[in-house]
Amino acid sequence: MAGIDQDTAKPVLALEPSAYCDAGAYERERDAIFKKSWRLVGHENMAPNSGDYFSDSLAGVPIVVVRQEDGTLKGHHNICRHRAGPLVADSKGHCGKELTCKYHGWRYALDGRLKSARDFGAVEGFDPRDYVLTPVTIGTWRGFVFATLNERPAPIADEMQAVGEDWPDQTVAPFAFQRSHNIACNWKTYVENYLEGYHVPDVHPGLDKEVDSSAYRVEMKDATAVHYAPPLSKDAVYSGYWGWVWPWVGVNVYQYGVMMERITPISVCETRLDYLYFFDPDRHDELNAMIAMSDEVTNEDKMICEHVAKNLNAGTYQPGPLSLKHENAVLWFHDRLRQLMGYK
């Protein structure tokens, strides 16, 4: 039975604190996990016209996705081939017909070809064809754009299939805005919190009034955790459906929109959450209610995760048992980390 050590017939324990507090853990995870994973970077409707772009950071590598003149999207490292200057400095914008380095003005075609090394002078052997922007593999699912440094990734449609099977509404509203939140905890602490509803009655009183937390369940499907929590009324802000896709994508479905969540490990003790809201612009009251509920839940999660992080670093915590009833997805997450990283 999952959650029980068959050799000892004892409960399976949570990870050792060292998995969250080791200063070298992030570097090892970056190579073993994040560089090989698909990363949500935006949506096609965020870059409708040629020259429109949006940017992000993938396992520490800054990237930019730009709409080409033929209407396709192409991803590049957001790093000039000259002396590593940035091509774009904001999360979303328009660059016209070329990407221009903010440092020395080198100009690149939208497809990454070097067009001009501004006022560079004569240098023997210098060939602009040798300095194409480093490409990034991108894929789309329901219009959402993902990027990866993995040269041979599984199709993003396969990765996202399970989370989409029971999504209440197949359409995606226009992009509304993006907000970011920093949390002083290891990324795994936040993910574990995301993967269970056990804490809802104690940490989220507002959410507890929205959904039937007694019926909260999480089903593991491949690399996805699909959450179900029936709304208590037809006017509830949430639809009662969430999804999480290994290792850093959250899908939060509301009655009239969706918030796509990027979980970004910054260091061993800091995590950034990027919330991309897609919402019907005509439903102002519902949008305001969604933002209010989202902020409330995020602040409560931030509070509890930061307390847990301090306690994990206190040096006295001994791993406790995981609940088969409520923490099956946390157990799955820990098992995957143990296999990939050798954590105890």
C-alpha positions as CSV (number, residue, x, y, z in Angstrom):
1,M,0.0,0.0,0.0
2,A,1.3,3.5,-0.9
3,G,2.5,5.3,2.2
4,I,3.5,2.2,4.1
5,D,7.0,0.8,4.1
6,Q,6.4,-2.9,3.3
7,D,9.5,-4.1,5.0
8,T,8.8,-2.4,8.4
9,A,5.0,-2.0,8.1
10,K,5.5,1.6,9.4
11,P,4.3,4.9,8.0
12,V,6.4,6.5,5.3
13,L,8.0,9.7,6.7
14,A,8.4,13.1,5.0
15,L,11.8,14.1,3.6
16,E,14.7,14.9,5.9
17,P,15.2,18.7,6.5
18,S,18.5,18.6,4.6
19,A,16.6,18.2,1.4
20,Y,15.3,21.8,2.0
21,C,18.3,23.4,3.6
22,D,21.3,22.1,1.8
23,A,22.9,25.1,0.0
24,G,23.9,23.0,-2.9
25,A,20.5,21.4,-3.4
26,Y,19.3,24.1,-5.9
27,E,22.3,23.7,-8.2
28,R,21.8,19.9,-8.3
29,E,18.1,20.2,-8.8
30,R,18.6,22.8,-11.6
31,D,20.6,20.3,-13.6
32,A,18.6,17.2,-12.8
33,I,15.1,18.6,-12.9
34,F,14.6,22.2,-14.2
35,K,16.9,22.1,-17.2
36,K,15.0,19.0,-18.4
37,S,11.5,20.2,-17.8
38,W,8.9,22.2,-19.8
39,R,8.4,25.8,-18.3
40,L,5.3,27.9,-18.8
41,V,6.3,31.2,-20.3
42,G,3.1,32.7,-21.6
43,H,0.2,32.4,-24.0
44,E,-0.1,33.0,-27.7
45,N,-2.6,35.8,-27.1
46,M,0.1,37.7,-25.2
47,A,2.0,38.2,-28.5
48,P,-0.6,38.6,-31.2
49,N,1.5,40.6,-33.7
50,S,4.9,40.3,-35.4
51,G,7.5,41.7,-33.1
52,D,5.5,41.1,-29.9
53,Y,7.4,39.2,-27.2
54,F,7.3,37.9,-23.7
55,S,10.2,36.8,-21.6
56,D,11.0,34.6,-18.6
57,S,13.9,32.7,-17.0
58,L,14.4,29.0,-17.4
59,A,16.6,27.2,-14.9
60,G,18.5,30.5,-14.5
61,V,18.7,31.1,-18.3
62,P,16.9,34.3,-19.4
63,I,14.7,33.6,-22.5
64,V,12.5,35.5,-24.9
65,V,9.7,34.3,-27.1
66,V,8.9,36.5,-30.1
67,R,6.2,36.4,-32.8
68,Q,7.8,36.0,-36.2
69,E,6.8,37.8,-39.4
70,D,5.2,34.5,-40.7
71,G,3.1,34.4,-37.5
72,T,4.9,31.6,-35.8
73,L,6.6,31.9,-32.3
74,K,10.3,31.4,-31.8
75,G,12.3,31.2,-28.6
76,H,15.9,32.5,-28.0
77,H,18.2,32.9,-25.0
78,N,17.7,36.6,-24.0
79,I,21.5,36.9,-24.1
80,C,23.4,38.9,-26.8
81,R,26.3,36.9,-28.4
82,H,28.6,39.8,-28.0
83,R,29.1,40.3,-24.2
84,A,25.9,38.9,-22.7
85,G,23.8,42.0,-22.7
86,P,20.0,41.6,-22.6
87,L,17.9,41.8,-25.7
88,V,14.7,42.7,-23.8
89,A,14.5,44.0,-20.3
90,D,10.8,43.6,-19.5
91,S,8.4,40.7,-19.3
92,K,6.3,41.7,-22.3
93,G,6.5,44.2,-25.1
94,H,7.1,44.9,-28.8
95,C,10.4,45.1,-30.6
96,G,9.4,45.9,-34.2
97,K,11.3,43.9,-36.8
98,E,14.5,43.2,-34.7
99,L,15.8,42.5,-31.3
100,T,18.4,45.0,-30.1
101,C,20.9,44.4,-27.4
102,K,20.4,46.9,-24.5
103,Y,24.2,47.0,-23.9
104,H,26.0,47.7,-27.2
105,G,23.2,47.8,-29.7
106,W,23.8,44.6,-31.7
107,R,20.7,44.0,-33.8
108,Y,19.2,40.6,-34.5
109,A,16.4,39.5,-36.9
110,L,13.4,38.1,-35.1
111,D,14.6,34.6,-36.1
112,G,17.9,35.1,-34.3
113,R,20.2,36.0,-37.1
114,L,22.7,38.8,-36.4
115,K,21.9,41.7,-38.7
116,S,24.3,44.3,-37.4
117,A,27.2,44.5,-34.9
118,R,26.9,48.3,-34.5
119,D,30.1,50.2,-35.2
120,F,32.1,47.1,-34.5
121,G,35.0,47.9,-36.8
122,A,37.0,45.5,-39.0
123,V,37.9,42.3,-37.3
124,E,39.6,39.5,-39.3
125,G,37.6,36.3,-39.3
126,F,34.5,37.9,-37.9
127,D,31.4,36.3,-39.6
128,P,28.0,37.4,-38.4
129,R,26.6,34.0,-39.3
130,D,28.6,32.5,-36.4
131,Y,26.7,34.6,-33.9
132,V,23.1,33.6,-34.2
133,L,21.1,33.8,-31.0
134,T,21.0,30.5,-29.0
135,P,17.6,28.9,-29.7
136,V,15.2,27.6,-27.1
137,T,12.7,24.7,-27.8
138,I,9.1,25.8,-27.4
139,G,5.8,24.0,-27.5
140,T,2.2,25.0,-27.2
141,W,-0.8,23.4,-25.4
142,R,-4.2,25.1,-25.7
143,G,-2.4,28.3,-26.7
144,F,-0.2,28.2,-23.6
145,V,3.5,28.5,-24.6
146,F,6.1,26.4,-22.9
147,A,9.9,26.3,-23.2
148,T,12.6,23.8,-22.3
149,L,16.4,23.5,-22.5
150,N,15.9,19.7,-23.0
151,E,17.0,18.9,-26.5
152,R,14.7,15.8,-26.7
153,P,11.6,16.6,-24.6
154,A,8.4,14.7,-24.5
155,P,5.7,16.6,-26.3
156,I,4.1,19.2,-24.0
157,A,0.7,18.0,-25.0
158,D,1.6,14.6,-23.4
159,E,2.8,16.4,-20.2
160,M,-0.4,18.4,-19.9
161,Q,-2.9,15.8,-21.0
162,A,-4.0,14.7,-17.6
163,V,-4.7,18.2,-16.2
164,G,-6.8,19.0,-19.3
165,E,-9.1,15.9,-19.2
166,D,-11.5,17.3,-16.6
167,W,-10.9,21.0,-17.0
168,P,-14.4,22.5,-16.7
169,D,-14.1,24.9,-19.6
170,Q,-11.9,24.3,-22.6
171,T,-11.7,27.9,-23.7
172,V,-9.1,30.4,-22.4
173,A,-10.0,34.0,-21.9
174,P,-7.7,36.9,-23.0
175,F,-4.6,37.6,-20.9
176,A,-5.5,40.1,-18.2
177,F,-2.3,40.8,-16.2
178,Q,0.6,39.2,-14.3
179,R,1.5,39.4,-10.7
180,S,4.5,38.0,-8.8
181,H,5.0,37.0,-5.1
182,N,8.2,36.1,-3.3
183,I,8.1,33.5,-0.5
184,A,11.0,32.8,1.8
185,C,11.0,29.1,1.6
186,N,12.4,26.3,-0.5
187,W,10.4,25.6,-3.6
188,K,9.6,22.0,-2.4
189,T,7.9,23.4,0.7
190,Y,5.6,25.5,-1.4
191,V,4.8,22.6,-3.8
192,E,4.0,20.2,-0.9
193,N,1.6,22.8,0.4
194,Y,0.0,23.0,-3.1
195,L,-0.3,19.2,-3.4
196,E,-2.7,18.7,-0.5
197,G,-6.0,20.1,0.8
198,Y,-5.4,18.8,4.4
199,H,-4.5,22.3,5.5
200,V,-7.4,24.1,4.0
201,P,-9.7,24.2,7.1
202,D,-6.9,25.5,9.3
203,V,-5.0,27.9,6.9
204,H,-7.7,29.1,4.5
205,P,-11.0,29.9,6.2
206,G,-12.3,31.9,3.2
207,L,-11.5,29.1,0.8
208,D,-13.0,26.6,3.2
209,K,-16.3,28.5,2.9
210,E,-16.1,28.3,-0.9
211,V,-15.5,24.5,-1.3
212,D,-16.3,21.3,0.5
213,S,-12.9,20.6,1.9
214,S,-14.2,17.4,3.5
215,A,-14.5,16.1,-0.1
216,Y,-11.2,17.4,-1.3
217,R,-9.2,14.8,-3.1
218,V,-6.1,14.7,-5.2
219,E,-5.5,12.2,-8.0
220,M,-2.1,11.4,-9.5
221,K,-2.1,11.0,-13.2
222,D,1.4,10.5,-14.7
223,A,3.3,13.7,-13.9
224,T,0.2,15.6,-12.8
225,A,-1.7,16.1,-9.6
226,V,-5.4,16.8,-10.3
227,H,-7.3,18.4,-7.4
228,Y,-11.1,18.2,-6.9
229,A,-13.0,20.2,-4.3
230,P,-16.7,20.7,-5.0
231,P,-17.9,24.3,-4.8
232,L,-20.5,24.9,-2.0
233,S,-22.5,27.3,-4.2
234,K,-23.0,28.2,-7.8
235,D,-21.7,31.7,-7.0
236,A,-18.3,30.4,-5.6
237,V,-15.2,32.2,-7.0
238,Y,-13.4,28.9,-7.5
239,S,-14.6,26.1,-9.8
240,G,-13.2,23.6,-7.4
241,Y,-10.6,22.3,-9.8
242,W,-6.8,22.7,-9.7
243,G,-3.9,21.0,-11.5
244,W,-0.2,20.8,-10.8
245,V,2.3,19.5,-13.4
246,W,5.8,18.4,-12.5
247,P,7.8,20.3,-11.4
248,W,6.6,23.9,-11.4
249,V,3.3,24.6,-13.2
250,G,0.0,25.3,-11.4
251,V,-3.4,25.5,-13.0
252,N,-6.0,27.4,-10.9
253,V,-9.5,27.4,-12.5
254,Y,-12.1,30.0,-11.4
255,Q,-15.7,30.2,-12.5
256,Y,-15.0,32.8,-15.1
257,G,-11.3,32.5,-15.8
258,V,-8.0,30.8,-15.0
259,M,-4.8,31.7,-13.3
260,M,-1.7,29.9,-14.6
261,E,1.1,29.7,-12.0
262,R,4.8,29.5,-12.5
263,I,6.8,28.3,-9.5
264,T,10.3,29.5,-9.7
265,P,13.1,28.3,-7.4
266,I,15.4,31.4,-6.8
267,S,17.7,29.8,-4.2
268,V,17.6,27.1,-1.6
269,C,15.5,29.4,0.6
270,E,13.5,31.6,-1.8
271,T,10.7,30.9,-4.3
272,R,8.9,33.3,-6.7
273,L,5.4,32.7,-7.8
274,D,4.3,34.3,-11.1
275,Y,0.5,34.4,-11.6
276,L,-0.7,34.9,-15.2
277,Y,-4.4,35.7,-15.1
278,F,-6.7,35.0,-18.1
279,F,-10.2,36.5,-17.6
280,D,-13.2,37.8,-19.4
281,P,-12.6,41.5,-19.4
282,D,-16.4,42.3,-19.2
283,R,-16.8,40.5,-15.9
284,H,-15.3,43.2,-13.7
285,D,-17.0,42.2,-10.4
286,E,-16.0,38.5,-10.8
287,L,-12.5,39.6,-11.7
288,N,-12.2,41.7,-8.5
289,A,-13.6,38.8,-6.5
290,M,-11.0,36.4,-8.0
291,I,-8.2,38.7,-7.3
292,A,-9.3,39.2,-3.7
293,M,-9.6,35.4,-3.1
294,S,-6.3,34.8,-4.9
295,D,-4.5,37.3,-2.7
296,E,-6.1,36.0,0.5
297,V,-5.1,32.4,-0.3
298,T,-1.6,33.4,-1.4
299,N,-0.9,35.4,1.7
300,E,-2.1,32.5,3.9
301,D,0.1,30.1,2.0
302,K,3.1,32.5,2.2
303,M,2.6,32.8,6.0
304,I,2.5,29.0,6.7
305,C,5.2,28.1,4.2
306,E,7.6,30.6,5.7
307,H,6.9,29.3,9.2
308,V,7.6,25.8,8.0
309,A,10.8,26.9,6.3
310,K,12.1,28.4,9.6
311,N,11.2,25.3,11.5
312,L,13.0,23.1,8.9
313,N,16.1,25.2,9.4
314,A,15.8,25.1,13.2
315,G,17.8,21.9,13.4
316,T,15.4,20.0,15.7
317,Y,12.6,18.8,13.4
318,Q,12.5,15.0,12.8
319,P,10.4,13.9,9.7
320,G,6.8,13.0,10.5
321,P,4.4,10.5,8.9
322,L,2.5,11.2,5.8
323,S,-1.3,10.8,5.7
324,L,-2.6,8.2,3.1
325,K,-5.9,10.0,3.1
326,H,-4.7,13.5,2.5
327,E,-1.1,13.5,1.5
328,N,-0.9,10.9,-1.3
329,A,0.3,13.5,-3.8
330,V,3.0,14.7,-1.3
331,L,4.1,11.1,-1.0
332,W,4.3,10.8,-4.8
333,F,6.3,14.0,-4.9
334,H,8.8,12.8,-2.3
335,D,9.2,9.4,-4.0
336,R,10.0,11.2,-7.3
337,L,12.6,13.4,-5.5
338,R,14.1,10.4,-3.8
339,Q,14.5,8.6,-7.1
340,L,16.0,11.6,-8.9
341,M,18.0,13.3,-6.2
342,G,18.7,10.6,-3.7
343,Y,17.0,12.5,-0.8
344,K,16.2,10.6,2.4
